[in-house]
Amino acid sequence: MNEERRADQRVTVNFPAKWHGVSGGHEGRVEDLSANGCFVNTRGAVDVGEVVALLIRLPKGGWLPLRGRVRFFQQLTGFSLSFSILDEKEREALNQLIANPT
C-alpha cells in the first residue's frame, strides 16, 4: 500500500550543494531531483514549511540558484524541498539540468 505521490519523474543525482535557511548556511548533496523538488542530504536542521535558498553545483561548473519550501525533514539525514516558488528563468534552468544531469 505504498503509493507514489510524486507527479514528476525523479532523477537520481549526486550534486554538491549549499543552502541557507533560518539556521544559517550549510553544505550537503542533492541526491534526488525533479521539476518540482529534490532531496538534500545534509546534517543542517530545517523546519517543515521553511523557505530555503539552494545552490546546486552544476556538472560543468557554476551554480544553479533555486528556492523552495521544506516538505519533510529527518535529523542527520536531510530534507525534501518543493520548488513551488521558482520564477520562469529558474524553472527553465532546472528543466535543462534534469534533461541532462551529466
N, C-alpha and C positions, 0 to 999 in steps of 0.2 A: 504494500500500500504506500510505497514511496513514490509519489507523483512528482515529476519535474515541473517546477513552477516557472522556470525561466522561459521567456518568449523568444530570445535570440540565441543563436548558436554561440557557444563559448569556445575560445581558442586557448589551448594550454601554452603558456609563455613563461619566460623566466627573465624579466627585465628588472634591472636595478631601479629603485625609486626613492624619491624624497617626498615627504609630505609634512604639512603643517596644519595643526588643529589647535584646539583650546589648550592642550598640554604642551604646546611648543613644536619645535621641529624634530623630525625623526627620519630614519632611513629604513628601508625594507626592500621587498621584492614583489613585483606584480606577477602572480602565478597563473592567473585565470582572467581572460579579458573578453568582453563582448561590447556591442554597440551601446548597451545600457548599463554596464557596470563591470566591476573587477573585484578580485580578492587580493588584498595586500598582506603579505606575510611580514609581520613586524612585532617587536616587543613593546612598542609605544601604545599607550592607552588612549581610547576614544570613548565617547558616549554615543549610543544609538540616537540618531536624529541630528547629530553634529555635522556641520558643513566642513569639509576638508579640502585643502588645496593640494593637489598631487602633481608631481613631476615624474614622468616616465622617461628613463634613458632609452633613446632610440638606438636600434642596432647599428645604424650607420653614423652615429654621433648626434649630439644635440639632445634637447629635452622637449618632451611634449607636455605642456601645462594643461591640466584638467581640473575641474571642480566637481564635487559630488557630495552626497549625503550618506552618512553611515547607516546601514540597514541591519548589520549584525556585527557583534564584537565578541571575541573569545580571548581572554587574557593570555599573554605569552604566545599566542598563535597568530592573531591578526584580525582583520575586519573586511567585511563586504561593503563596497561603495557603489551607490546608484548614481549614474550620470544623468540625473533629471534636470540639471540646470546648466547644460552646455549651450554655448552660442553656436551659430552656424559654422564658423571657422574651426572651432574646437571639434565639433562633430565630424566635419569633413576630414580633419587630420586623424582622428580616431578611426574612422572607417577605412582610411588608407592603411593604417598600421595593422588593423585586423585582417585586411585583404592580403597584406604582405608582411608577416611578422618576422621575417628573417633579414 
